[in-house]
Amino acid sequence: MTDPTGFEFRKSSYSGATGECIEVARNITGVVALRDSKNPAGPVLTVPALAWSAFVAGIRRSAFPHT
């Protein structure tokens, strides 16, 4: 789905039917955008692509404690 900013958002195929998901856009070089799937017209959080990659890598190696 493309929004007026040019981001093409998608959500995981693992998302449930409850709609409590985030959508991620990675189609613009150097930036990753995130938004709430329940509110596509709401605010968009943007982060540098390198920071997003480091965050995802940390999740994959369980670098963040579960509380």
Biotite code that builds the C-alpha atoms (Angstrom):
import biotite.structure as struc

atoms = struc.array([
    struc.Atom([0.000, 0.000, 0.000], chain_id="A", res_id=1, res_name="MET", atom_name="CA", element="C"),
    struc.Atom([1.482, 3.376, -1.012], chain_id="A", res_id=2, res_name="THR", atom_name="CA", element="C"),
    struc.Atom([0.686, 6.476, 0.997], chain_id="A", res_id=3, res_name="ASP", atom_name="CA", element="C"),
    struc.Atom([1.169, 10.153, 0.020], chain_id="A", res_id=4, res_name="PRO", atom_name="CA", element="C"),
    struc.Atom([4.718, 10.212, 1.438], chain_id="A", res_id=5, res_name="THR", atom_name="CA", element="C"),
    struc.Atom([5.807, 7.555, -1.057], chain_id="A", res_id=6, res_name="GLY", atom_name="CA", element="C"),
    struc.Atom([6.240, 4.819, 1.524], chain_id="A", res_id=7, res_name="PHE", atom_name="CA", element="C"),
    struc.Atom([4.987, 1.391, 0.483], chain_id="A", res_id=8, res_name="GLU", atom_name="CA", element="C"),
    struc.Atom([3.830, -0.216, 3.710], chain_id="A", res_id=9, res_name="PHE", atom_name="CA", element="C"),
    struc.Atom([3.381, -3.915, 4.287], chain_id="A", res_id=10, res_name="ARG", atom_name="CA", element="C"),
    struc.Atom([2.709, -6.069, 7.292], chain_id="A", res_id=11, res_name="LYS", atom_name="CA", element="C"),
    struc.Atom([3.924, -9.528, 8.102], chain_id="A", res_id=12, res_name="SER", atom_name="CA", element="C"),
    struc.Atom([2.124, -12.531, 6.714], chain_id="A", res_id=13, res_name="SER", atom_name="CA", element="C"),
    struc.Atom([2.322, -13.828, 10.298], chain_id="A", res_id=14, res_name="TYR", atom_name="CA", element="C"),
    struc.Atom([-0.005, -11.036, 11.470], chain_id="A", res_id=15, res_name="SER", atom_name="CA", element="C"),
    struc.Atom([-3.200, -12.229, 13.042], chain_id="A", res_id=16, res_name="GLY", atom_name="CA", element="C"),
    struc.Atom([-6.722, -11.175, 12.183], chain_id="A", res_id=17, res_name="ALA", atom_name="CA", element="C"),
    struc.Atom([-6.973, -8.915, 15.250], chain_id="A", res_id=18, res_name="THR", atom_name="CA", element="C"),
    struc.Atom([-5.317, -6.014, 13.429], chain_id="A", res_id=19, res_name="GLY", atom_name="CA", element="C"),
    struc.Atom([-2.815, -5.299, 16.190], chain_id="A", res_id=20, res_name="GLU", atom_name="CA", element="C"),
    struc.Atom([0.180, -4.993, 13.913], chain_id="A", res_id=21, res_name="CYS", atom_name="CA", element="C"),
    struc.Atom([2.750, -2.583, 12.686], chain_id="A", res_id=22, res_name="ILE", atom_name="CA", element="C"),
    struc.Atom([3.353, -1.962, 9.025], chain_id="A", res_id=23, res_name="GLU", atom_name="CA", element="C"),
    struc.Atom([6.875, -1.422, 7.740], chain_id="A", res_id=24, res_name="VAL", atom_name="CA", element="C"),
    struc.Atom([8.056, 0.419, 4.636], chain_id="A", res_id=25, res_name="ALA", atom_name="CA", element="C"),
    struc.Atom([11.596, -0.081, 3.345], chain_id="A", res_id=26, res_name="ARG", atom_name="CA", element="C"),
    struc.Atom([11.242, 1.200, -0.212], chain_id="A", res_id=27, res_name="ASN", atom_name="CA", element="C"),
    struc.Atom([12.998, 4.550, 0.306], chain_id="A", res_id=28, res_name="ILE", atom_name="CA", element="C"),
    struc.Atom([16.776, 4.339, 0.462], chain_id="A", res_id=29, res_name="THR", atom_name="CA", element="C"),
    struc.Atom([18.261, 4.941, 3.895], chain_id="A", res_id=30, res_name="GLY", atom_name="CA", element="C"),
    struc.Atom([14.955, 5.112, 5.782], chain_id="A", res_id=31, res_name="VAL", atom_name="CA", element="C"),
    struc.Atom([12.560, 2.629, 7.357], chain_id="A", res_id=32, res_name="VAL", atom_name="CA", element="C"),
    struc.Atom([9.045, 3.808, 8.215], chain_id="A", res_id=33, res_name="ALA", atom_name="CA", element="C"),
    struc.Atom([6.684, 2.212, 10.738], chain_id="A", res_id=34, res_name="LEU", atom_name="CA", element="C"),
    struc.Atom([3.009, 2.799, 11.415], chain_id="A", res_id=35, res_name="ARG", atom_name="CA", element="C"),
    struc.Atom([0.065, 1.233, 13.235], chain_id="A", res_id=36, res_name="ASP", atom_name="CA", element="C"),
    struc.Atom([-1.979, -0.940, 10.873], chain_id="A", res_id=37, res_name="SER", atom_name="CA", element="C"),
    struc.Atom([-5.182, 0.084, 12.688], chain_id="A", res_id=38, res_name="LYS", atom_name="CA", element="C"),
    struc.Atom([-4.532, 3.747, 11.876], chain_id="A", res_id=39, res_name="ASN", atom_name="CA", element="C"),
    struc.Atom([-2.920, 4.086, 8.429], chain_id="A", res_id=40, res_name="PRO", atom_name="CA", element="C"),
    struc.Atom([-3.596, 7.835, 8.397], chain_id="A", res_id=41, res_name="ALA", atom_name="CA", element="C"),
    struc.Atom([-1.922, 8.259, 11.790], chain_id="A", res_id=42, res_name="GLY", atom_name="CA", element="C"),
    struc.Atom([1.657, 9.140, 12.642], chain_id="A", res_id=43, res_name="PRO", atom_name="CA", element="C"),
    struc.Atom([4.599, 7.479, 10.922], chain_id="A", res_id=44, res_name="VAL", atom_name="CA", element="C"),
    struc.Atom([7.845, 6.760, 12.768], chain_id="A", res_id=45, res_name="LEU", atom_name="CA", element="C"),
    struc.Atom([10.939, 6.909, 10.569], chain_id="A", res_id=46, res_name="THR", atom_name="CA", element="C"),
    struc.Atom([14.341, 5.556, 11.540], chain_id="A", res_id=47, res_name="VAL", atom_name="CA", element="C"),
    struc.Atom([17.633, 5.287, 9.674], chain_id="A", res_id=48, res_name="PRO", atom_name="CA", element="C"),
    struc.Atom([17.847, 1.984, 7.807], chain_id="A", res_id=49, res_name="ALA", atom_name="CA", element="C"),
    struc.Atom([21.135, 1.106, 9.543], chain_id="A", res_id=50, res_name="LEU", atom_name="CA", element="C"),
    struc.Atom([19.533, 1.571, 12.963], chain_id="A", res_id=51, res_name="ALA", atom_name="CA", element="C"),
    struc.Atom([16.591, -0.631, 11.936], chain_id="A", res_id=52, res_name="TRP", atom_name="CA", element="C"),
    struc.Atom([18.963, -3.336, 10.700], chain_id="A", res_id=53, res_name="SER", atom_name="CA", element="C"),
    struc.Atom([20.861, -3.247, 14.005], chain_id="A", res_id=54, res_name="ALA", atom_name="CA", element="C"),
    struc.Atom([17.576, -3.475, 15.947], chain_id="A", res_id=55, res_name="PHE", atom_name="CA", element="C"),
    struc.Atom([16.371, -6.481, 13.939], chain_id="A", res_id=56, res_name="VAL", atom_name="CA", element="C"),
    struc.Atom([19.773, -8.174, 14.294], chain_id="A", res_id=57, res_name="ALA", atom_name="CA", element="C"),
    struc.Atom([19.554, -7.659, 18.064], chain_id="A", res_id=58, res_name="GLY", atom_name="CA", element="C"),
    struc.Atom([16.128, -9.288, 18.160], chain_id="A", res_id=59, res_name="ILE", atom_name="CA", element="C"),
    struc.Atom([17.372, -12.251, 16.158], chain_id="A", res_id=60, res_name="ARG", atom_name="CA", element="C"),
    struc.Atom([20.259, -12.887, 18.539], chain_id="A", res_id=61, res_name="ARG", atom_name="CA", element="C"),
    struc.Atom([18.087, -12.314, 21.643], chain_id="A", res_id=62, res_name="SER", atom_name="CA", element="C"),
    struc.Atom([20.099, -9.279, 22.716], chain_id="A", res_id=63, res_name="ALA", atom_name="CA", element="C"),
    struc.Atom([17.121, -7.706, 24.485], chain_id="A", res_id=64, res_name="PHE", atom_name="CA", element="C"),
    struc.Atom([15.899, -9.155, 27.786], chain_id="A", res_id=65, res_name="PRO", atom_name="CA", element="C"),
    struc.Atom([12.337, -10.427, 27.973], chain_id="A", res_id=66, res_name="HIS", atom_name="CA", element="C"),
    struc.Atom([10.473, -8.879, 30.869], chain_id="A", res_id=67, res_name="THR", atom_name="CA", element="C"),
])
